Amino acid sequence: MKIVRRVGASPVERGSVGGQACPDIFELDDGSFAVIGTDKTDILDGSLPADASRGGHERIVVITRDTLLRAKADIPDA
């Protein structure tokens, strides 16, 4: 598994002064996406809708709205 490219603007382009420890989205060589965000599993786990579940190996990660909106143009439709 390898990172192929960043999806969206870099943290610096989004206004991060140091460009470190910021949310980010990456496309992987298998077509999946990796997300760097804040782990909010403990806070949000009980709020998941009835038709959603999380495996023991999965975490609920939060990224900023700006991070996702700036990535939108780079995410393929299919």
Secondary structure as GFF3:
##gff-version 3
##sequence-region A 1 78
A	DSSP	beta_strand	3	6	.	.	.	ID=ss1
A	DSSP	beta_strand	24	28	.	.	.	ID=ss2
A	DSSP	beta_strand	33	36	.	.	.	ID=ss3
A	DSSP	beta_strand	38	39	.	.	.	ID=ss4
A	DSSP	alpha_helix	41	44	.	.	.	ID=ss5
A	DSSP	three_ten_helix	45	47	.	.	.	ID=ss6
A	DSSP	beta_strand	61	62	.	.	.	ID=ss7
A	DSSP	alpha_helix	65	71	.	.	.	ID=ss8
A	DSSP	three_ten_helix	72	74	.	.	.	ID=ss9
###
